[in-house]
Amino acid sequence: MAKQIIVSKEGLKKLQQELEHLKTVKRKEVALAIQKARAYGDLSENSEYDEAKNEQAEIEGKIAHLEQTLENAIVLDDSELTTDRVNVGNKVMVHNLDTDEDCEYKIVSTTEADPIMFKISDDSPLGKALIGQRKGDSINVETPMGVVKYTITEISK
């Protein structure tokens, strides 16, 4: 059985829009590229044709992946979200004990992760360590630079 993925309403909409774009726009574009490349003649030595067929395979793979993701997606209901323990959908303020700095992260699914926007996946090392923890708990996170120690200072919606 495939892993269920928790997504926000916005995340679900974004996935649906991406799937629709791939099916309606990108498929047509690559079909035209294949048709154009076929017109060049001998397919055995036609790099344009090979490139277009590879792009078609890539697009079809993305479509299949998105369809499976959407099939297994559970839309997060904000009204059911609590702040007693960290879960997907929560914002978490953590204090880095090594650097004495605070940082707020939003815990999201892998499909919505965006580290630049401080949206971290529940499957990332920090996300995994935070899930299920309470305000005041301390955690150790294994990173490429070594173990980083955090204390959870706030959990919000």
N, C-alpha and C positions, 0 to 999 in steps of 0.2 A: 504494500500500500504506500502511496506517495505521501510525503510529508505535507501536513497542512500548513499553510502560510497565513499569518494574520496580517491583514492590510487595512489601512485607513480607507475611508470613502474616497478621498482624493487619490490615494495610491491605486485603488481599484479602477477609477476612472482613467488614470494615466495608462495603466496596463491595457485597458480596453481600447483606448485611442491609438496606442502603439500597434496593437494587433490589427485594428481596422486599417491603419496606414499601410502596414506591410501587405495586407491582403488586397487592398484596392489600388494603391499607388505603386509600391515597389514591385509587386508581381508583374504589373503591366509594363513597367520600365524595363525589367530584366527580360521579359518576353520579347519586347521590341529589340533589345540588344542582341538577343539570340537570333531573331529573324534577320536582322541587319548583318550579323556575322555569317550566317548561312549563305547570304547572297555573295559573299566573297569567294565562294567555291570550295575547294578541297578542305574538308573538315579535319583531316588527319594532321595538317600543318597550319591550322588556323588558331592563332593564339587568342584572338578576339572571342572566338566561339568558346574556347576552353575557359577563358576568364568569365564570360557571361554564364556559362553552365555552373562554374564554381560559385558565382554570386547567387545564382538561383538556388543551389543547394544550401547555401548559408541562410538565405531568407526563409526557405522552407523549414530549416532547423529552428530558426528563431520563432517562426509561427507555431510550430509544434510545442516548443518550450513555453511560450506564452499561453497557449491553449491549456496545457497541463497545469500551469501556475494558476490560471483563472479557475480551472475546474476544482482545484484544491484550496482556493482562497476562502478565508473566513473574514468577513468585514467586521472590523473592530467597532463595537458599540460604546461610544464615549460615556454613556450613562451608566454602564456596568463597570467602568474603570475605577479602581480604588487607589488610595494613596498610602495604604498601610504597608504594602510590599511593592517592590519594583516589578513591573510587568511591561509587556509591549504596549506602547501608547503613552507611557509615563515620561515626564521630564524629570531628570535626576540631576541635582546639584551635588557635585563631588568635590572634596578638598584633597588635593594631591599633597601627601605628607612630605614628599621629598622636595618639592619645589615651593611649597606653601602657597599654592595658587588654587583658586576655585574655578570650576568650569561646569556649565550646564549642558547635558546631552539629552536628546530625545531618543528613546529606545523604539526602533522600528524593525520591520521584517527585512530580510536580505534584499527584497525587490525595491525597497524605498530608501536604503542606506545612502547617505550622502555626507561623508566625513567633513567636507568643507562647510556644510551647513549644520554641523554638530548633530547629525542624525546617524546614530550608530546601530548596526545590526544586532539583533538578539543572538546572533551566531558568531559575533566578533569576540575576541578574548575579553574585552571590557564588558561588553553586553552580557556574555555568559556569566561573568562574575557578579554582575549587578542583579540579574533576574532572581527574584525571590527574597532579596535582602530588604532590610528595614532601615529607617532613618536612624543614624548613629552607628550602624554596622561599619566595620572596617573590612576591606578586601585587599587581597594581593593579586595583581594581574601580571602574568608572564608576558613580557614583550621582547622584541629583538634586542633591546638595550638593557634587559634585565628585569627584575621584579619591581613593579611600581605599586606603592601603597596608597590607597584612597580611603577616605571616610565619607559616608553618605550624609550630607547635611540637610537635604530637602528632597521630597518626592511630591510632584504635582501632576495635574492633568494637562 
